[in-house]
Amino acid sequence: MKKGPIYCTRTEYLNHWVLLPDGSVTLCCMDFGLKHVMGNLIDHTYDEIIHMQPYQDLISGMNAQMSDILCRKCTSSRVR
């Protein structure tokens, strides 16, 4: 697990999301367990989703010394 602030090499803006058939938006294609569901496009707009708590928690987790986000175990993330 990576320690310290990290970033994603796939996307600078953490918007490499996956849209599921029910409208749910997940973090990325590697979120098989649906640990990070950002929101639902049936209920919210994209702009609303990026201001909601799940996305804000992800941003905080990327910048935290240690956090329990999927990105810390991903091969596409790097320590800043």
PDB file with SEQRES, HELIX, SHEET and CRYST1 records, atoms N, CA, C and O in Angstrom:
SEQRES   1 A   80  MET LYS LYS GLY PRO ILE TYR CYS THR ARG THR GLU TYR          
SEQRES   2 A   80  LEU ASN HIS TRP VAL LEU LEU PRO ASP GLY SER VAL THR          
SEQRES   3 A   80  LEU CYS CYS MET ASP PHE GLY LEU LYS HIS VAL MET GLY          
SEQRES   4 A   80  ASN LEU ILE ASP HIS THR TYR ASP GLU ILE ILE HIS MET          
SEQRES   5 A   80  GLN PRO TYR GLN ASP LEU ILE SER GLY MET ASN ALA GLN          
SEQRES   6 A   80  MET SER ASP ILE LEU CYS ARG LYS CYS THR SER SER ARG          
SEQRES   7 A   80  VAL ARG                                                      
HELIX    1 AA1 TYR A   46  ILE A   49  1                                   4    
HELIX    2 AA2 GLN A   53  ASN A   63  1                                  11    
HELIX    3 AA3 LEU A   70  LYS A   73  5                                   4    
SHEET    1 AA1 2 ILE A   6  CYS A   8  0                                        
SHEET    2 AA1 2 SER A  77  VAL A  79 -1                                        
SHEET    1 AA2 3 VAL A  18  LEU A  19  0                                        
SHEET    2 AA2 3 SER A  24  THR A  26 -1                                        
SHEET    3 AA2 3 VAL A  37  ASN A  40 -1                                        
CRYST1    1.000    1.000    1.000  90.00  90.00  90.00 P 1           1          
ATOM      1  N   MET A   1       0.839  -1.177   0.000  1.00  0.00           N  
ATOM      2  CA  MET A   1       0.000   0.000   0.000  1.00  0.00           C  
ATOM      3  C   MET A   1       0.888   1.245   0.000  1.00  0.00           C  
ATOM      4  O   MET A   1       1.858   1.332   0.753  1.00  0.00           O  
ATOM      5  N   LYS A   2       0.541   2.193  -0.848  1.00  0.00           N  
ATOM      6  CA  LYS A   2       1.318   3.425  -0.959  1.00  0.00           C  
ATOM      7  C   LYS A   2       1.000   4.361   0.208  1.00  0.00           C  
ATOM      8  O   LYS A   2      -0.152   4.471   0.627  1.00  0.00           O  
ATOM      9  N   LYS A   3       2.025   5.030   0.725  1.00  0.00           N  
ATOM     10  CA  LYS A   3       1.863   5.970   1.832  1.00  0.00           C  
ATOM     11  C   LYS A   3       2.134   7.379   1.341  1.00  0.00           C  
ATOM     12  O   LYS A   3       2.949   7.577   0.440  1.00  0.00           O  
ATOM     13  N   GLY A   4       1.467   8.348   1.916  1.00  0.00           N  
ATOM     14  CA  GLY A   4       1.632   9.732   1.525  1.00  0.00           C  
ATOM     15  C   GLY A   4       0.641  10.137   0.454  1.00  0.00           C  
ATOM     16  O   GLY A   4      -0.170   9.318   0.022  1.00  0.00           O  
ATOM     17  N   PRO A   5       0.694  11.392   0.017  1.00  0.00           N  
ATOM     18  CA  PRO A   5      -0.199  11.864  -1.038  1.00  0.00           C  
ATOM     19  C   PRO A   5       0.071  11.102  -2.346  1.00  0.00           C  
ATOM     20  O   PRO A   5       1.221  10.872  -2.719  1.00  0.00           O  
ATOM     21  N   ILE A   6      -1.004  10.722  -3.023  1.00  0.00           N  
ATOM     22  CA  ILE A   6      -0.861   9.990  -4.286  1.00  0.00           C  
ATOM     23  C   ILE A   6      -1.657  10.685  -5.384  1.00  0.00           C  
ATOM     24  O   ILE A   6      -2.476  11.566  -5.121  1.00  0.00           O  
ATOM     25  N   TYR A   7      -1.400  10.271  -6.613  1.00  0.00           N  
ATOM     26  CA  TYR A   7      -2.183  10.756  -7.746  1.00  0.00           C  
ATOM     27  C   TYR A   7      -2.389   9.607  -8.725  1.00  0.00           C  
ATOM     28  O   TYR A   7      -1.677   8.604  -8.680  1.00  0.00           O  
ATOM     29  N   CYS A   8      -3.355   9.761  -9.596  1.00  0.00           N  
ATOM     30  CA  CYS A   8      -3.685   8.739 -10.582  1.00  0.00           C  
ATOM     31  C   CYS A   8      -2.997   9.079 -11.898  1.00  0.00           C  
ATOM     32  O   CYS A   8      -3.072  10.212 -12.374  1.00  0.00           O  
ATOM     33  N   THR A   9      -2.330   8.096 -12.480  1.00  0.00           N  
ATOM     34  CA  THR A   9      -1.662   8.332 -13.762  1.00  0.00           C  
ATOM     35  C   THR A   9      -2.629   8.202 -14.941  1.00  0.00           C  
ATOM     36  O   THR A   9      -2.286   8.572 -16.064  1.00  0.00           O  
ATOM     37  N   ARG A  10      -3.825   7.685 -14.697  1.00  0.00           N  
ATOM     38  CA  ARG A  10      -4.812   7.536 -15.773  1.00  0.00           C  
ATOM     39  C   ARG A  10      -5.543   8.842 -16.063  1.00  0.00           C  
ATOM     40  O   ARG A  10      -5.837   9.155 -17.216  1.00  0.00           O  
ATOM     41  N   THR A  11      -5.831   9.597 -15.015  1.00  0.00           N  
ATOM     42  CA  THR A  11      -6.569  10.840 -15.195  1.00  0.00           C  
ATOM     43  C   THR A  11      -6.172  11.845 -14.122  1.00  0.00           C  
ATOM     44  O   THR A  11      -6.102  11.513 -12.939  1.00  0.00           O  
ATOM     45  N   GLU A  12      -5.922  13.028 -14.530  1.00  0.00           N  
ATOM     46  CA  GLU A  12      -5.525  14.093 -13.605  1.00  0.00           C  
ATOM     47  C   GLU A  12      -6.679  14.524 -12.699  1.00  0.00           C  
ATOM     48  O   GLU A  12      -6.457  14.980 -11.578  1.00  0.00           O  
ATOM     49  N   TYR A  13      -7.909  14.378 -13.189  1.00  0.00           N  
ATOM     50  CA  TYR A  13      -9.063  14.909 -12.477  1.00  0.00           C  
ATOM     51  C   TYR A  13      -9.891  13.845 -11.755  1.00  0.00           C  
ATOM     52  O   TYR A  13     -10.989  14.142 -11.286  1.00  0.00           O  
ATOM     53  N   LEU A  14      -9.390  12.616 -11.655  1.00  0.00           N  
ATOM     54  CA  LEU A  14     -10.103  11.519 -11.011  1.00  0.00           C  
ATOM     55  C   LEU A  14     -11.506  11.353 -11.574  1.00  0.00           C  
ATOM     56  O   LEU A  14     -12.466  11.166 -10.827  1.00  0.00           O  
ATOM     57  N   ASN A  15     -11.617  11.420 -12.883  1.00  0.00           N  
ATOM     58  CA  ASN A  15     -12.926  11.264 -13.515  1.00  0.00           C  
ATOM     59  C   ASN A  15     -12.918  10.123 -14.534  1.00  0.00           C  
ATOM     60  O   ASN A  15     -13.586  10.199 -15.566  1.00  0.00           O  
ATOM     61  N   HIS A  16     -12.177   9.094 -14.244  1.00  0.00           N  
ATOM     62  CA  HIS A  16     -12.134   7.898 -15.089  1.00  0.00           C  
ATOM     63  C   HIS A  16     -13.221   6.942 -14.593  1.00  0.00           C  
ATOM     64  O   HIS A  16     -12.970   5.759 -14.364  1.00  0.00           O  
ATOM     65  N   TRP A  17     -14.421   7.474 -14.434  1.00  0.00           N  
ATOM     66  CA  TRP A  17     -15.516   6.776 -13.804  1.00  0.00           C  
ATOM     67  C   TRP A  17     -16.148   5.753 -14.733  1.00  0.00           C  
ATOM     68  O   TRP A  17     -15.962   5.788 -15.949  1.00  0.00           O  
ATOM     69  N   VAL A  18     -16.897   4.846 -14.132  1.00  0.00           N  
ATOM     70  CA  VAL A  18     -17.647   3.837 -14.873  1.00  0.00           C  
ATOM     71  C   VAL A  18     -19.122   4.041 -14.561  1.00  0.00           C  
ATOM     72  O   VAL A  18     -19.521   4.132 -13.400  1.00  0.00           O  
ATOM     73  N   LEU A  19     -19.925   4.110 -15.621  1.00  0.00           N  
ATOM     74  CA  LEU A  19     -21.370   4.265 -15.472  1.00  0.00           C  
ATOM     75  C   LEU A  19     -22.012   2.885 -15.569  1.00  0.00           C  
ATOM     76  O   LEU A  19     -21.873   2.201 -16.583  1.00  0.00           O  
ATOM     77  N   LEU A  20     -22.704   2.481 -14.527  1.00  0.00           N  
ATOM     78  CA  LEU A  20     -23.378   1.189 -14.493  1.00  0.00           C  
ATOM     79  C   LEU A  20     -24.798   1.319 -15.048  1.00  0.00           C  
ATOM     80  O   LEU A  20     -25.339   2.424 -15.090  1.00  0.00           O  
ATOM     81  N   PRO A  21     -25.405   0.216 -15.471  1.00  0.00           N  
ATOM     82  CA  PRO A  21     -26.741   0.279 -16.076  1.00  0.00           C  
ATOM     83  C   PRO A  21     -27.814   0.921 -15.201  1.00  0.00           C  
ATOM     84  O   PRO A  21     -28.785   1.463 -15.729  1.00  0.00           O  
ATOM     85  N   ASP A  22     -27.664   0.874 -13.883  1.00  0.00           N  
ATOM     86  CA  ASP A  22     -28.668   1.481 -12.998  1.00  0.00           C  
ATOM     87  C   ASP A  22     -28.435   2.971 -12.769  1.00  0.00           C  
ATOM     88  O   ASP A  22     -29.171   3.603 -12.011  1.00  0.00           O  
ATOM     89  N   GLY A  23     -27.418   3.537 -13.417  1.00  0.00           N  
ATOM     90  CA  GLY A  23     -27.113   4.959 -13.272  1.00  0.00           C  
ATOM     91  C   GLY A  23     -26.020   5.254 -12.265  1.00  0.00           C  
ATOM     92  O   GLY A  23     -25.561   6.392 -12.165  1.00  0.00           O  
ATOM     93  N   SER A  24     -25.596   4.241 -11.513  1.00  0.00           N  
ATOM     94  CA  SER A  24     -24.531   4.439 -10.526  1.00  0.00           C  
ATOM     95  C   SER A  24     -23.214   4.751 -11.210  1.00  0.00           C  
ATOM     96  O   SER A  24     -22.914   4.225 -12.282  1.00  0.00           O  
ATOM     97  N   VAL A  25     -22.440   5.605 -10.582  1.00  0.00           N  
ATOM     98  CA  VAL A  25     -21.125   5.991 -11.087  1.00  0.00           C  
ATOM     99  C   VAL A  25     -20.087   5.515 -10.082  1.00  0.00           C  
ATOM    100  O   VAL A  25     -20.111   5.911  -8.917  1.00  0.00           O  
ATOM    101  N   THR A  26     -19.167   4.654 -10.544  1.00  0.00           N  
ATOM    102  CA  THR A  26     -18.117   4.145  -9.661  1.00  0.00           C  
ATOM    103  C   THR A  26     -16.791   4.794 -10.006  1.00  0.00           C  
ATOM    104  O   THR A  26     -16.626   5.384 -11.073  1.00  0.00           O  
ATOM    105  N   LEU A  27     -15.859   4.676  -9.092  1.00  0.00           N  
ATOM    106  CA  LEU A  27     -14.554   5.327  -9.209  1.00  0.00           C  
ATOM    107  C   LEU A  27     -13.840   5.029 -10.516  1.00  0.00           C  
ATOM    108  O   LEU A  27     -13.442   5.949 -11.232  1.00  0.00           O  
ATOM    109  N   CYS A  28     -13.675   3.744 -10.834  1.00  0.00           N  
ATOM    110  CA  CYS A  28     -12.978   3.379 -12.067  1.00  0.00           C  
ATOM    111  C   CYS A  28     -13.265   1.921 -12.403  1.00  0.00           C  
ATOM    112  O   CYS A  28     -14.004   1.244 -11.688  1.00  0.00           O  
ATOM    113  N   CYS A  29     -12.685   1.450 -13.479  1.00  0.00           N  
ATOM    114  CA  CYS A  29     -12.917   0.079 -13.923  1.00  0.00           C  
ATOM    115  C   CYS A  29     -12.282  -0.949 -12.990  1.00  0.00           C  
ATOM    116  O   CYS A  29     -12.566  -2.140 -13.116  1.00  0.00           O  
ATOM    117  N   MET A  30     -11.446  -0.531 -12.075  1.00  0.00           N  
ATOM    118  CA  MET A  30     -10.809  -1.452 -11.133  1.00  0.00           C  
ATOM    119  C   MET A  30     -11.585  -1.577  -9.816  1.00  0.00           C  
ATOM    120  O   MET A  30     -11.153  -2.306  -8.923  1.00  0.00           O  
ATOM    121  N   ASP A  31     -12.689  -0.900  -9.682  1.00  0.00           N  
ATOM    122  CA  ASP A  31     -13.497  -0.933  -8.465  1.00  0.00           C  
ATOM    123  C   ASP A  31     -14.516  -2.072  -8.556  1.00  0.00           C  
ATOM    124  O   ASP A  31     -15.724  -1.835  -8.589  1.00  0.00           O  
ATOM    125  N   PHE A  32     -14.022  -3.293  -8.596  1.00  0.00           N  
ATOM    126  CA  PHE A  32     -14.884  -4.467  -8.760  1.00  0.00           C  
ATOM    127  C   PHE A  32     -15.852  -4.649  -7.602  1.00  0.00           C  
ATOM    128  O   PHE A  32     -16.972  -5.116  -7.807  1.00  0.00           O  
ATOM    129  N   GLY A  33     -15.451  -4.295  -6.410  1.00  0.00           N  
ATOM    130  CA  GLY A  33     -16.299  -4.454  -5.227  1.00  0.00           C  
ATOM    131  C   GLY A  33     -17.250  -3.300  -4.988  1.00  0.00           C  
ATOM    132  O   GLY A  33     -17.980  -3.301  -3.997  1.00  0.00           O  
ATOM    133  N   LEU A  34     -17.258  -2.316  -5.871  1.00  0.00           N  
ATOM    134  CA  LEU A  34     -18.089  -1.114  -5.743  1.00  0.00           C  
ATOM    135  C   LEU A  34     -17.877  -0.422  -4.399  1.00  0.00           C  
ATOM    136  O   LEU A  34     -18.826   0.005  -3.743  1.00  0.00           O  
ATOM    137  N   LYS A  35     -16.624  -0.322  -4.015  1.00  0.00           N  
ATOM    138  CA  LYS A  35     -16.255   0.329  -2.756  1.00  0.00           C  
ATOM    139  C   LYS A  35     -16.463   1.841  -2.824  1.00  0.00           C  
ATOM    140  O   LYS A  35     -16.813   2.477  -1.831  1.00  0.00           O  
ATOM    141  N   HIS A  36     -16.243   2.400  -4.003  1.00  0.00           N  
ATOM    142  CA  HIS A  36     -16.330   3.856  -4.157  1.00  0.00           C  
ATOM    143  C   HIS A  36     -17.392   4.208  -5.202  1.00  0.00           C  
ATOM    144  O   HIS A  36     -17.078   4.469  -6.364  1.00  0.00           O  
ATOM    145  N   VAL A  37     -18.638   4.209  -4.769  1.00  0.00           N  
ATOM    146  CA  VAL A  37     -19.733   4.657  -5.637  1.00  0.00           C  
ATOM    147  C   VAL A  37     -19.861   6.160  -5.422  1.00  0.00           C  
ATOM    148  O   VAL A  37     -20.164   6.613  -4.318  1.00  0.00           O  
ATOM    149  N   MET A  38     -19.629   6.924  -6.474  1.00  0.00           N  
ATOM    150  CA  MET A  38     -19.625   8.385  -6.368  1.00  0.00           C  
ATOM    151  C   MET A  38     -21.028   8.979  -6.292  1.00  0.00           C  
ATOM    152  O   MET A  38     -21.235  10.022  -5.673  1.00  0.00           O  
ATOM    153  N   GLY A  39     -21.978   8.317  -6.918  1.00  0.00           N  
ATOM    154  CA  GLY A  39     -23.347   8.815  -6.946  1.00  0.00           C  
ATOM    155  C   GLY A  39     -24.123   8.120  -8.038  1.00  0.00           C  
ATOM    156  O   GLY A  39     -23.724   7.058  -8.516  1.00  0.00           O  
ATOM    157  N   ASN A  40     -25.236   8.717  -8.435  1.00  0.00           N  
ATOM    158  CA  ASN A  40     -26.086   8.139  -9.459  1.00  0.00           C  
ATOM    159  C   ASN A  40     -26.544   9.249 -10.400  1.00  0.00           C  
ATOM    160  O   ASN A  40     -27.102  10.253  -9.959  1.00  0.00           O  
ATOM    161  N   LEU A  41     -26.304   9.062 -11.700  1.00  0.00           N  
ATOM    162  CA  LEU A  41     -26.632  10.100 -12.683  1.00  0.00           C  
ATOM    163  C   LEU A  41     -28.133  10.222 -12.937  1.00  0.00           C  
ATOM    164  O   LEU A  41     -28.578  11.177 -13.573  1.00  0.00           O  
ATOM    165  N   ILE A  42     -28.902   9.275 -12.454  1.00  0.00           N  
ATOM    166  CA  ILE A  42     -30.353   9.413 -12.560  1.00  0.00           C  
ATOM    167  C   ILE A  42     -30.844  10.438 -11.539  1.00  0.00           C  
ATOM    168  O   ILE A  42     -31.788  11.186 -11.793  1.00  0.00           O  
ATOM    169  N   ASP A  43     -30.190  10.458 -10.389  1.00  0.00           N  
ATOM    170  CA  ASP A  43     -30.607  11.342  -9.298  1.00  0.00           C  
ATOM    171  C   ASP A  43     -29.863  12.671  -9.243  1.00  0.00           C  
ATOM    172  O   ASP A  43     -30.391  13.653  -8.721  1.00  0.00           O  
ATOM    173  N   HIS A  44     -28.621  12.713  -9.786  1.00  0.00           N  
ATOM    174  CA  HIS A  44     -27.780  13.909  -9.671  1.00  0.00           C  
ATOM    175  C   HIS A  44     -27.064  14.201 -10.984  1.00  0.00           C  
ATOM    176  O   HIS A  44     -26.882  13.309 -11.813  1.00  0.00           O  
ATOM    177  N   THR A  45     -26.668  15.435 -11.163  1.00  0.00           N  
ATOM    178  CA  THR A  45     -25.853  15.799 -12.318  1.00  0.00           C  
ATOM    179  C   THR A  45     -24.388  15.503 -12.004  1.00  0.00           C  
ATOM    180  O   THR A  45     -24.021  15.271 -10.852  1.00  0.00           O  
ATOM    181  N   TYR A  46     -23.564  15.514 -13.042  1.00  0.00           N  
ATOM    182  CA  TYR A  46     -22.124  15.311 -12.863  1.00  0.00           C  
ATOM    183  C   TYR A  46     -21.569  16.351 -11.899  1.00  0.00           C  
ATOM    184  O   TYR A  46     -20.793  16.017 -11.004  1.00  0.00           O  
ATOM    185  N   ASP A  47     -21.960  17.602 -12.076  1.00  0.00           N  
ATOM    186  CA  ASP A  47     -21.470  18.675 -11.213  1.00  0.00           C  
ATOM    187  C   ASP A  47     -21.882  18.454  -9.760  1.00  0.00           C  
ATOM    188  O   ASP A  47     -21.105  18.729  -8.846  1.00  0.00           O  
ATOM    189  N   GLU A  48     -23.081  17.968  -9.546  1.00  0.00           N  
ATOM    190  CA  GLU A  48     -23.516  17.679  -8.175  1.00  0.00           C  
ATOM    191  C   GLU A  48     -22.688  16.536  -7.578  1.00  0.00           C  
ATOM    192  O   GLU A  48     -22.305  16.592  -6.409  1.00  0.00           O  
ATOM    193  N   ILE A  49     -22.413  15.510  -8.374  1.00  0.00           N  
ATOM    194  CA  ILE A  49     -21.664  14.353  -7.882  1.00  0.00           C  
ATOM    195  C   ILE A  49     -20.263  14.751  -7.426  1.00  0.00           C  
ATOM    196  O   ILE A  49     -19.794  14.258  -6.400  1.00  0.00           O  
ATOM    197  N   ILE A  50     -19.593  15.621  -8.156  1.00  0.00           N  
ATOM    198  CA  ILE A  50     -18.231  15.988  -7.757  1.00  0.00           C  
ATOM    199  C   ILE A  50     -18.204  16.876  -6.514  1.00  0.00           C  
ATOM    200  O   ILE A  50     -17.136  17.121  -5.954  1.00  0.00           O  
ATOM    201  N   HIS A  51     -19.359  17.357  -6.084  1.00  0.00           N  
ATOM    202  CA  HIS A  51     -19.438  18.135  -4.844  1.00  0.00           C  
ATOM    203  C   HIS A  51     -20.043  17.335  -3.691  1.00  0.00           C  
ATOM    204  O   HIS A  51     -20.182  17.845  -2.579  1.00  0.00           O  
ATOM    205  N   MET A  52     -20.399  16.088  -3.963  1.00  0.00           N  
ATOM    206  CA  MET A  52     -20.978  15.235  -2.921  1.00  0.00           C  
ATOM    207  C   MET A  52     -19.884  14.607  -2.062  1.00  0.00           C  
ATOM    208  O   MET A  52     -18.714  14.601  -2.446  1.00  0.00           O  
ATOM    209  N   GLN A  53     -20.261  14.085  -0.910  1.00  0.00           N  
ATOM    210  CA  GLN A  53     -19.316  13.564   0.066  1.00  0.00           C  
ATOM    211  C   GLN A  53     -18.442  12.417  -0.435  1.00  0.00           C  
ATOM    212  O   GLN A  53     -17.249  12.420  -0.133  1.00  0.00           O  
ATOM    213  N   PRO A  54     -18.961  11.426  -1.188  1.00  0.00           N  
ATOM    214  CA  PRO A  54     -18.068  10.345  -1.631  1.00  0.00           C  
ATOM    215  C   PRO A  54     -16.880  10.840  -2.459  1.00  0.00           C  
ATOM    216  O   PRO A  54     -15.765  10.346  -2.291  1.00  0.00           O  
ATOM    217  N   TYR A  55     -17.102  11.794  -3.336  1.00  0.00           N  
ATOM    218  CA  TYR A  55     -16.011  12.332  -4.144  1.00  0.00           C  
ATOM    219  C   TYR A  55     -15.055  13.152  -3.280  1.00  0.00           C  
ATOM    220  O   TYR A  55     -13.838  13.083  -3.456  1.00  0.00           O  
ATOM    221  N   GLN A  56     -15.596  13.914  -2.364  1.00  0.00           N  
ATOM    222  CA  GLN A  56     -14.751  14.717  -1.477  1.00  0.00           C  
ATOM    223  C   GLN A  56     -13.909  13.821  -0.567  1.00  0.00           C  
ATOM    224  O   GLN A  56     -12.759  14.141  -0.268  1.00  0.00           O  
ATOM    225  N   ASP A  57     -14.487  12.695  -0.128  1.00  0.00           N  
ATOM    226  CA  ASP A  57     -13.726  11.728   0.672  1.00  0.00           C  
ATOM    227  C   ASP A  57     -12.591  11.124  -0.150  1.00  0.00           C  
ATOM    228  O   ASP A  57     -11.503  10.889   0.375  1.00  0.00           O  
ATOM    229  N   LEU A  58     -12.836  10.874  -1.419  1.00  0.00           N  
ATOM    230  CA  LEU A  58     -11.795  10.334  -2.297  1.00  0.00           C  
ATOM    231  C   LEU A  58     -10.648  11.328  -2.437  1.00  0.00           C  
ATOM    232  O   LEU A  58      -9.483  10.944  -2.333  1.00  0.00           O  
ATOM    233  N   ILE A  59     -10.959  12.588  -2.667  1.00  0.00           N  
ATOM    234  CA  ILE A  59      -9.932  13.622  -2.783  1.00  0.00           C  
ATOM    235  C   ILE A  59      -9.120  13.708  -1.485  1.00  0.00           C  
ATOM    236  O   ILE A  59      -7.892  13.790  -1.518  1.00  0.00           O  
ATOM    237  N   SER A  60      -9.808  13.688  -0.359  1.00  0.00           N  
ATOM    238  CA  SER A  60      -9.118  13.724   0.933  1.00  0.00           C  
ATOM    239  C   SER A  60      -8.225  12.501   1.103  1.00  0.00           C  
ATOM    240  O   SER A  60      -7.103  12.612   1.597  1.00  0.00           O  
ATOM    241  N   GLY A  61      -8.718  11.344   0.696  1.00  0.00           N  
ATOM    242  CA  GLY A  61      -7.948  10.122   0.802  1.00  0.00           C  
ATOM    243  C   GLY A  61      -6.712  10.113  -0.068  1.00  0.00           C  
ATOM    244  O   GLY A  61      -5.695   9.525   0.298  1.00  0.00           O  
ATOM    245  N   MET A  62      -6.791  10.759  -1.216  1.00  0.00           N  
ATOM    246  CA  MET A  62      -5.632  10.848  -2.106  1.00  0.00           C  
ATOM    247  C   MET A  62      -4.544  11.720  -1.489  1.00  0.00           C  
ATOM    248  O   MET A  62      -3.356  11.485  -1.710  1.00  0.00           O  
ATOM    249  N   ASN A  63      -4.943  12.712  -0.728  1.00  0.00           N  
ATOM    250  CA  ASN A  63      -3.989  13.651  -0.141  1.00  0.00           C  
ATOM    251  C   ASN A  63      -3.553  13.291   1.272  1.00  0.00           C  
ATOM    252  O   ASN A  63      -2.605  13.877   1.793  1.00  0.00           O  
ATOM    253  N   ALA A  64      -4.226  12.345   1.890  1.00  0.00           N  
ATOM    254  CA  ALA A  64      -3.911  11.956   3.263  1.00  0.00           C  
ATOM    255  C   ALA A  64      -2.635  11.134   3.320  1.00  0.00           C  
ATOM    256  O   ALA A  64      -2.227  10.526   2.330  1.00  0.00           O  
ATOM    257  N   GLN A  65      -2.020  11.122   4.472  1.00  0.00           N  
ATOM    258  CA  GLN A  65      -0.823  10.306   4.682  1.00  0.00           C  
ATOM    259  C   GLN A  65      -1.164   8.834   4.505  1.00  0.00           C  
ATOM    260  O   GLN A  65      -0.449   8.096   3.827  1.00  0.00           O  
ATOM    261  N   MET A  66      -2.248   8.422   5.112  1.00  0.00           N  
ATOM    262  CA  MET A  66      -2.742   7.045   4.996  1.00  0.00           C  
ATOM    263  C   MET A  66      -4.260   7.102   4.929  1.00  0.00           C  
ATOM    264  O   MET A  66      -4.881   7.874   5.661  1.00  0.00           O  
ATOM    265  N   SER A  67      -4.856   6.311   4.077  1.00  0.00           N  
ATOM    266  CA  SER A  67      -6.307   6.215   3.992  1.00  0.00           C  
ATOM    267  C   SER A  67      -6.660   4.859   3.406  1.00  0.00           C  
ATOM    268  O   SER A  67      -5.806   4.157   2.863  1.00  0.00           O  
ATOM    269  N   ASP A  68      -7.915   4.507   3.525  1.00  0.00           N  
ATOM    270  CA  ASP A  68      -8.370   3.209   3.050  1.00  0.00           C  
ATOM    271  C   ASP A  68      -9.133   3.377   1.736  1.00  0.00           C  
ATOM    272  O   ASP A  68     -10.305   3.012   1.641  1.00  0.00           O  
ATOM    273  N   ILE A  69      -8.469   3.927   0.735  1.00  0.00           N  
ATOM    274  CA  ILE A  69      -9.102   4.050  -0.574  1.00  0.00           C  
ATOM    275  C   ILE A  69      -8.450   3.060  -1.532  1.00  0.00           C  
ATOM    276  O   ILE A  69      -7.284   2.696  -1.385  1.00  0.00           O  
ATOM    277  N   LEU A  70      -9.223   2.641  -2.501  1.00  0.00           N  
ATOM    278  CA  LEU A  70      -8.781   1.653  -3.475  1.00  0.00           C  
ATOM    279  C   LEU A  70      -7.524   2.110  -4.222  1.00  0.00           C  
ATOM    280  O   LEU A  70      -6.686   1.283  -4.580  1.00  0.00           O  
ATOM    281  N   CYS A  71      -7.390   3.385  -4.453  1.00  0.00           N  
ATOM    282  CA  CYS A  71      -6.264   3.938  -5.220  1.00  0.00           C  
ATOM    283  C   CYS A  71      -4.903   3.616  -4.593  1.00  0.00           C  
ATOM    284  O   CYS A  71      -3.902   3.537  -5.305  1.00  0.00           O  
ATOM    285  N   ARG A  72      -4.857   3.434  -3.306  1.00  0.00           N  
ATOM    286  CA  ARG A  72      -3.589   3.153  -2.622  1.00  0.00           C  
ATOM    287  C   ARG A  72      -3.014   1.794  -3.014  1.00  0.00           C  
ATOM    288  O   ARG A  72      -1.820   1.555  -2.830  1.00  0.00           O  
ATOM    289  N   LYS A  73      -3.840   0.908  -3.548  1.00  0.00           N  
ATOM    290  CA  LYS A  73      -3.386  -0.417  -3.962  1.00  0.00           C  
ATOM    291  C   LYS A  73      -3.307  -0.557  -5.481  1.00  0.00           C  
ATOM    292  O   LYS A  73      -2.927  -1.614  -5.984  1.00  0.00           O  
ATOM    293  N   CYS A  74      -3.655   0.479  -6.201  1.00  0.00           N  
ATOM    294  CA  CYS A  74      -3.732   0.433  -7.665  1.00  0.00           C  
ATOM    295  C   CYS A  74      -2.357   0.651  -8.315  1.00  0.00           C  
ATOM    296  O   CYS A  74      -1.552   1.448  -7.835  1.00  0.00           O  
ATOM    297  N   THR A  75      -2.110  -0.060  -9.395  1.00  0.00           N  
ATOM    298  CA  THR A  75      -0.846   0.091 -10.120  1.00  0.00           C  
ATOM    299  C   THR A  75      -0.786   1.409 -10.904  1.00  0.00           C  
ATOM    300  O   THR A  75       0.289   1.817 -11.345  1.00  0.00           O  
ATOM    301  N   SER A  76      -1.921   2.067 -11.075  1.00  0.00           N  
ATOM    302  CA  SER A  76      -1.945   3.339 -11.811  1.00  0.00           C  
ATOM    303  C   SER A  76      -1.714   4.541 -10.919  1.00  0.00           C  
ATOM    304  O   SER A  76      -1.637   5.663 -11.419  1.00  0.00           O  
ATOM    305  N   SER A  77      -1.602   4.344  -9.611  1.00  0.00           N  
ATOM    306  CA  SER A  77      -1.361   5.482  -8.730  1.00  0.00           C  
ATOM    307  C   SER A  77       0.117   5.598  -8.406  1.00  0.00           C  
ATOM    308  O   SER A  77       0.846   4.606  -8.401  1.00  0.00           O  
ATOM    309  N   ARG A  78       0.543   6.804  -8.141  1.00  0.00           N  
ATOM    310  CA  ARG A  78       1.933   7.096  -7.805  1.00  0.00           C  
ATOM    311  C   ARG A  78       1.977   8.040  -6.614  1.00  0.00           C  
ATOM    312  O   ARG A  78       1.067   8.844  -6.409  1.00  0.00           O  
ATOM    313  N   VAL A  79       3.031   7.936  -5.843  1.00  0.00           N  
ATOM    314  CA  VAL A  79       3.232   8.849  -4.720  1.00  0.00           C  
ATOM    315  C   VAL A  79       3.736  10.179  -5.273  1.00  0.00           C  
ATOM    316  O   VAL A  79       4.587  10.208  -6.162  1.00  0.00           O  
ATOM    317  N   ARG A  80       3.211  11.268  -4.744  1.00  0.00           N  
ATOM    318  CA  ARG A  80       3.637  12.602  -5.204  1.00  0.00           C  
ATOM    319  C   ARG A  80       5.038  12.892  -4.732  1.00  0.00           C  
ATOM    320  O   ARG A  80       5.577  13.962  -5.015  1.00  0.00           O  
TER     321      ARG A  80                                                      
END                                                                             
